[in-house]
Amino acid sequence: NPRGMSAIIAFRRWMLSLTARRRHPRIDSMVPVEWHVFGSAVRHLSRLGDLSIGGAFLRTPAPKPVGSPIVLDLAAPRGTVTVHARVAWTDSTGMGLRFTTT
């Protein structure tokens, strides 16, 4: 999706303009997001915790196993942006996601 990809590129450029002590700067967020495990028809509604160029924290009481492929559908001004990720780590409040290209 070219429109979705340009939104991701714009977001990454903006994030690069920030500075922080971590490898990738993070911003706090409470953005609502619809998501599902890749290949599953079961949809979930949650909120993103923090965002960075490399990933995000997804707040959920039922995190998926590390390595699970996740698809995020984010509402954007010009439509929905679909982002792919993998679960990098989990805790009792959610899961850390690493953005992927597919």
N, C-alpha and C positions, 0 to 999 in steps of 0.2 A: 504494500500500500504506500505509494509515493507521498501522499499527504501525511500519513502517520509517521513515515520515516523522517520527513522534514521537521515535524514537531519534536521528534526525539533528538534530532541533530541540534535544533534550536535550544532545547532544554539542556543538552550536554554542554553547549557553548556557554550558556548562562552559568551553569554550575562550575565550569572551568574558571570563570571570572572571580569566583569566591576563593577565599583563603581559609584554611583550617589546619589543625594539628594532625589530622588523619590523612591517609593516602588520598582519599577523595573527600572534598568538603560535603557536609551534610546539612540539610535544612529540616527543621521540624515541620511536620505536616499532619493534618488530620483529614486528608483527602479521601473521600469515599471511593471505593473501587469494587467493581464486580470482577470475580476471578474464578478460575476452574483449573483442575489438573488437566494437562494436555490430553486430549482424546476422550475426556469425560463430558457428559451432558449435564452433570450436576454443577449448578452455579452457586456461588457464595457471594455475600455482600459483606465487606469489611472496610477497615480504614487503614491507610498507610501511616506508619509512624514517622520515620525519617526517610529522606530521599537523598541519593547521591548519583553521580554519573554511573557508578558501578552497580548500584542496586538500591534496595529499599527494605524497610521493615514492615511486614504485613501483620497487623493485629488480628489474631484469631484464637478462639479457645481450643481449636482442633488443628494444630499445625500438621502438615504432611511430612513424611519422612525426608531426611536429607537426601538430596539428589533428585527429588521429584520435579518434573517439568511443570511449570505454572504459567498460565496465560492470564494477564491482567488487561482489563478493558477500562481505560481511563477516559472520563468525560473531558473533552477539550472544547474551546469555543467554536471550532469548525467541525466538530463531530467526535466520534469515539476513536481513541488511539489504542491500538492493541500492542502490548509489550510482552515479550517472552522472557522467562527467567527460570532459574533452578533454585531449589531450597539449599542454602549454604549451611544454615544452622537453625536450631529451634530452641525455644524455652517455653515456660508456662503461659506466656502472654502472646506468643505468635511465632513468626518465622522470618529469618533474614533471607532475603532473595538476592541473587546475583543475576543481573541482566545478561541475556544471551542474544544472539542474532537470529535464532529460530526457536 
